[in-house]
Amino acid sequence: MSWALIPLTEQQKEIQQLAREFARSEIAPHSDKWDRDGAMDSSVLARLAELGFLGMMVPEQYEGLGLDTVTYLVALEEIAAVDASVAVAMSVHNSLPTQMILRYGSETQRQRYLPAMARGEWLGAFALSEPEAGSDAAAMTTQAVRDGDDWVLSGTKAWVTSGNQAGVILAMARTDRPGSAGGRAASARSSSRRTWTDFTSGRRRTSSACARRRRCS
């Protein structure tokens, strides 16, 4: 992508070059193997964190870099040009989980989750889709029920990007009952993955066309 319409600052150019060099030297040599194996090496996520790419838009007070969206996208584009899977993990982490906690979470939640996420100790994932509802939030059935100071989640989620590596999963759930007269309600709940039960990773599916090409775009 050309950034001619949005002239980059010197800082943005430096971050762009850093991301480009990292992608070419530390991602490109392994991307074919990761595709064949259906899994990336977790060490690449650790390196992204070391470079600050997992806390780009998290404010400095929560140990992030506090950068703007354009700067984040400049770095993300360089990662995506080499390996889309790594870019998706970086994108999901930097957008939905961290930004929803930042915008809608309590200060206690921000302090609990954001520093560790910005440091890359916890990778963030987002759980909306369900086997029967797909990504239709109005049709989801996962329930959130208040239990004292806690919320108890019950339901089934599917296609959770980075779910098998995430330390924090932000799940969308109903706080009403499906079909209730009071209408529909959706709520986001942050949860450490260790509180989830029956968590499994699906098998990789490859079409015959992909198999012939050895790689799918």
Secondary structure by P-SEA (a helix, b strand, c coil): cccccccccaaaaaaaaaaaaaaaccccccaaaaaaaccccaaaaaaaaaacccccccccccccccccaaaaaaaaaaaaaccaaaaaaaaaaaccaaaaaaccccaaaaaacaaaaaaccbbbbbbccccccccccccccbbbbbcccbbbbbcccccccccccccccbbbbbcccccccccbbbbbbbbccccccbbbbbcccccaaaaaacccc
